[in-house]
């Protein structure tokens, strides 16, 4: 999420990465969702903001090798 805020969108991250606000809600456009299990907080927030399958909160995704080749789109940030 830090990369997104500093490089792409300044108007996200109202909760400072605590998975509460959903402003960093993103869809997995390409790749398999092989990211670690979601926390209860992320699941609860996504239930309130998402009808999109294969979506996550960017603040809850750590940059790791297993993300190589995946493409994400921040929903509502066109």
Secondary structure, DSSP 8 states (H G I E B T S, - for coil): -HHHHHHT-SS--TTSSSS-S-TTEEEEEES---S----HHHHHHHHHH---SSEEEGGG----GGGTT-EEEETT--
